[in-house]
Amino acid sequence: MARKMTRREFFNRTAQGAAAATLGGLLPTEGYAQKRVSPNDKITLGFIGVGSMGSGHLSGFLGHPQVRVLAVCDVYAVHRERAKKSVNDRYGNSDCTAHNDFRELLDRKDVDAVVIATPDHWHALIAIAACEAGKDVYCEKPLTLTIGEGRALVNAVRRYGRVFQVGSQQRSEGNFRFACELVRSGKIGKLHTVRTGLPHGPTCGWEKPKPMPAGLDWNLYLGPAPFVPWHHRRFLWDFRWFWDYSGGMMTDWGAHHNDIAQWGMGADLSGPITVEGKGVPPA
């Protein structure tokens, strides 16, 4: 079993690995990533949700010498088996386990931390369960589906003393930091209004459901959301446009752009004074 690292060590190294994931796996080419690391000094990871964002994070962490991926989990067998193969190909073995149910992965005592990249409606429950299981957590944005879930998750992280990071990669990109520095230093003059713009989500007429793909656990995919019959528009990337699973562009791109606006104002702790918003319903 890998040595337990300090919280600060894990936080710093997780941040480095997460940034690498967003850069398409560029981290292995950096000098510090070439260092040999003892197996006892590596953070052991499990990945829950290995679709679009999850596979990107997995690719980044697999190139990081300070971590070791032990397990992957997804309710869709195609994603699950693809991720398992990526891990085993990278390490040259067949040790990675693949799980349909995230609870099986959390039961592993040799996993130090988890990376969560499921649809939004699962974030809070899985993250809280991970904290209860003694795992540190890196979770994709938006942090939770509701404000109430966010409060419960923060309480759980504090109660169990876990290290927790939200995947908000724009905070790690130099151009956004530079823009915020210009604002907060007064270089642009007195700040009185901030505007953020978001694209609109896709629209379409009613579509007859396509056959459900083999290897998908639809009931577990829905999880805490209301039961509905299978429909392909509720799956994969399109889950973002249904209130049961996400908050549309407001929580997809809004989680980035509104966050940067708040960063630029220096309002992370206080929040903005007033907020106004408007949108035009699609024709």
Secondary structure, 3 states (H helix, E strand, C coil): CCCCCCHHHHHHHHHHHHHHHHCCCCHHHCHHHHCCCCHHHCEEEEEECCCHHHHHHHHHHHCCCCEEEEEEECCEHHHHHHHHHHHHHHHCCCCCEEECCHHHHHCCCCCCEEEECCCHHHHHHHHHHHHHCCCEEEEECCCCCCHHHHHHHHHHHHHHCCCEEEECHHHHCHHHHHHHHHHHCCCCCCCCCCCCCCCCCCCCCCCCCCCCCCCECHHHHHCCCCCCCCCHHHCHHHHHHCCCCCCCHHHHCHHHHHHHHHHHHCCCCCCCCCCCCCCCCCC
